[in-house]
Amino acid sequence: MKRRLFIDKITSSTVFGLTFPLLSFEKTDFNSKKITILHTNDVHSHIDPFSSNDPLNPNGGGVIARAKMINLFKKENPNTLILDAGDVFQGTPYFNFFEGEIELKLMSKMGYNASTLGNHEFDNGLKKLAKSLKHANFSFLNSNYTLTNTPLENKIKEYEIYKIDNVRIGVFGLGVELDGLVEKKLYKGIKYLDPIEITQDITHKLKNQYNCDIIICLSHLGYSYSKSEEIMCDIILAKKTKDIDLIIGGHTHTFMDKPVKVKNLVGKNVMINQVGCFGINLGKIDFYLSNNSVTEKTKSIKV
């Protein structure tokens, strides 16, 4: 089976500092459908903005500013998904005192659709993580951790399919190897599975069984590791798989002005994007889909 719609064009931008954006109403083909993806990663419990005297990010970030951005972009295009690439938890006293409740309640109010599991989601152990998930009115996705017979069983989905304006969007999640990053007792019973093998299986299912038009990976593997080409990362994942259109990354806190394009196993472009950390930036990807075109265009708008 072939996808019903083709990606005609892709535009992208990062909203730096979450200041007031210049919304762009682009003229497109009347028959083209526009899907907007807004995304964050590694927010690390930063609910409040940085102080005005912070040397790096004065007044940067904060949930209120992000919520305003999200509302503005959703007003521009109601066909919007809001995604996160993990490490929602750990980094401020909000997590120490409320154990994830505040973060997940606020993400729910902002309208997030899905997040993946970062390594810091396990900092309080599996039972407390499972308990905190009741505050999330959105899906947590992971495909490469075995969760059977753990407190997370039936609480984490392998993938989710969103149907927006008759466009099918398949989203799945991948987590980093926890060994060496998290105490073993905190993730007891969970095994890490090869992300490449898992991705090939999941994307084949999403594309051929569920006929998804766009396939997105929420990755907490890390963008790249310069000291070794053997450590699994988003670059390797893109090169050694096929059928992913966009990798939204996390873990390495990589600030990217615009997405990177990598050729996959069959020579097609995969976009990889990551927007740093602490909720300072908001990523924005616009997909334009039509019935008869297979071209793409990428740009970056600095606000």
N, C-alpha and C positions, 0 to 999 in steps of 0.2 A: 504494500500500500504506500502511496506517496502522500506527502503532506498536502493538505487542501489549499493552503496559502503559502506563498513564497515571501521571504524577507526581501523587500524592495530597497529599503534604505535604513541605516541606523545612524542616529545622531547621539552624541553624548556630551555631558558637561558635569563638572563638579562645582557645587555651591560652596565656595571657600568661606570659612568663618561664619556661615549661616547668617550672612547679612541679607538685606532685602534684595531679591533677585530681579533681574530684568527678564520677565517672562517672554518667551519667543513663540509667537503664533505663526508657524511656518506654513507656507502654501504648499499643498501636496495634491497629488492626483485625487480626484473626486472619489475614485473607486478604492483608494488606499485606506487601510485601517491603521490607526496609531495606538500603540500600547506603550505606556510609560512605566518604567521600572525605577523606583526610588530605593536607595539602599544605604545601609550603614554597616559598620563592623567594629568590633573591639571597643564598644562604648564604655565598658568597665565601670558601670554604676555611676557615671558622671551625670547626675540629675541637674545640678546647678551649673551655670556658666562659670568659666574661669574669672578670677577677679580682674578688676580694671588695671591693676599693677602687675599682672602676670607678665614675665619677660618674653614669653613666646606666643601666648594666645590670649591677650587681654580681651575680656568680655566674650571670648569665643565659646561656642557650643551652648549647651543647656537645652533641657526638654522643651521649654516654652518657645524658644526660637525655632527648634526643629519642628514642633507641631505647627507653627505658623507657616513654615516653608511647605510642609506636607499639604496643608489645607489649600494653599495657593496653587500648588501644582495639580492637586486633584480637581480644583475648580477649573483650571485650564483644560485638563483632560480627565474626565471621570474614569476612563479606562486605565486605571493605575494600580499597580501592585507595589506593596512596600515590604522589603525583604531585609534580613540581617544575617551576617556571616559569622555570628558567634562571639563568645566572650562578652555576653551581656553583663555578667556578674564580676564582682571583685575589683576594688580600686578606691572606694570611698566608704565612709562610715555607714552610708545607707545600706550597703550589703551586710556589713558586720552586725547591724542592729536588726534589720528586717529580713535578711536571708533571701533576698530576691523578690519579695512580694512587691515592693515599690516599683522596681524596674519593669516587671511583667505587667502590672496594672497600668502603668503609664504607656507602655508599648501598645497595650490593648486599646487604650483610649485614642492613641494616635492612628490606629487602624492598621497596624502591621498584619501582614498575611502569613508570614512564616519566618522562622529563624533556624539556624543549625546549632549543634552543640559545640561550643568551644571547650578547651581544656579547663578553663576556670569555672565552667558550669558545675564541675565536679568537686569544687573546693570544700564543700560541706558534706560530701558523701552522697550516695545514691538515694537514701531514704529522704533526706531533706530536699534534694533536687526534685524528686518525684512529688513531694508535698507542695513545693513552690509552683509546680506546673499548673496547678488548679487555678492560679491567678492569670494564666495566659489564655486569652480568647483568640488564639491563633495557633498554628501548628509548629511543633518542633520537628525537624527532619534530620534523619541520619540513616545512611544506607550501609556503612561499613563498620559498625559496631554490632556485635552480637548481644542482644538485650534479653534473650529468653531466660526466665528464672531469675531475673533481677527486678528491683522495684520499678524500673523504667519500662518493663514489658507492657505493651499495649498503650503506652503513653507517648511514644515517639513513632512517627511514621517514616517509612522509607522514602516516600515521595508524595507529592500532592499535585493534582491537576486542577487548574483554574480555567474556567471558560468565561471569557470576557468578549462581548460583542462577537460571539461565534468564533473567536480565536482560542485555540486550546494551548495552554502554557503549562508545560511539565516542569516541576521544580523538585530537585532532590538535594540531599545534604551529604557532605563528607567531613569526617573528623580526623584530626591529627593523631599520630601514635601517642598514646597516653603514658606509656612506659618511659620513665625518666622525667616526665613533666608533672605527674600527679602521683601522690602516694598510692601504692597498690591497694591498700585497704579502702580507699575512697572510691575505687571503681571495680571492686571485687566482682568477678563473674563476667566482666565485659572483655571480649577479645576484639582486636583490631584486624580487619580484613583488607586485603589488597585493594586500594582505591581504583586501580586501572581495571581489574577484572570486574569489580562491582559496577563501575561506570559503564562498561561495555554492555553488561546485562540490563542495567536500568534504562540506559538510553535506547537500546534496541526495543525494549518494551514500550517506552514512552512514544517512540517514533512510529513503530510498526503495529503495535497492538492498540494503542490509544490515540494514534494519529495526531500527535501534538505538533503544532505549528512552530512553537518556540520551546527550546529546552534550556533550562538554566540550572547551573550547579552552584549551590551555596557551599563554599569550601572554607574549611578552617585548617587547611594543610600548610598555608604559607605561600607567598608569591614565588620566592626562589631563595636558594641558599648558595651563595657564591663560592663557599669553600668546598662544596661537594656537588657533583652532578648526580649523585646516587640518592640523595635525600628527596623523598617524594614531595612535590610542590605543585603549584598551579601550572607552571610552565611545562613540567614533565607530563602532567595529566592531560593538558591540551594536546601535546605532540603525540601521545601514545594512545589516544582514543579518537572516536568520531561521534558526530551528531550532537555535541554540545554547541550551542550558539553563544552562550555567555557564561563565564565563570565570575561570580562575585566572591572575592576572596577576603580572608582575614588572617589573623594570627601574627603576621610579621609587622603589622602597623605600618604598612607601606603607603606613603602619600603619593598618589598618582595624579598628574594634571589631566591625563586622558587615558583611556583604555589602551592596552597593548594588544596587537593582533598576532596570533601564532598559528602557523599552519598545522592542521591535524593530520591524522594518518592518511587521509585521502586528499590532502592538499587544499582543504577548505579553511577559511579563517575562523578562529575562535577568539572572541574578545575576552580579555581578562581585566577586571577593574577592582581597585581597592581604595578606600578613602581615608587611610590613616588610622586614627583612633580617637577615643574619648568624646565622640559625638561632635567633633569640631566641624566636620564636613558632611555633606549629604551628596551621594552619587545620584545621577539622573541619566538614564538610558532611554531613548525613544526608538521603538521599533515601528517601521512602516511596512505593512504587508499588503500584497495584492495577489491576483490570481495568475499573473503571467510574467513576473519579473524576478530576476535573481541577481540584483546588484546591491551594493551597500556603500554608504558614505558615512564617514565619522568626522566629528568636529568637537572642539572643546571651547566652552565659554567660561571665561574667568569673570566672576562677579565681585 
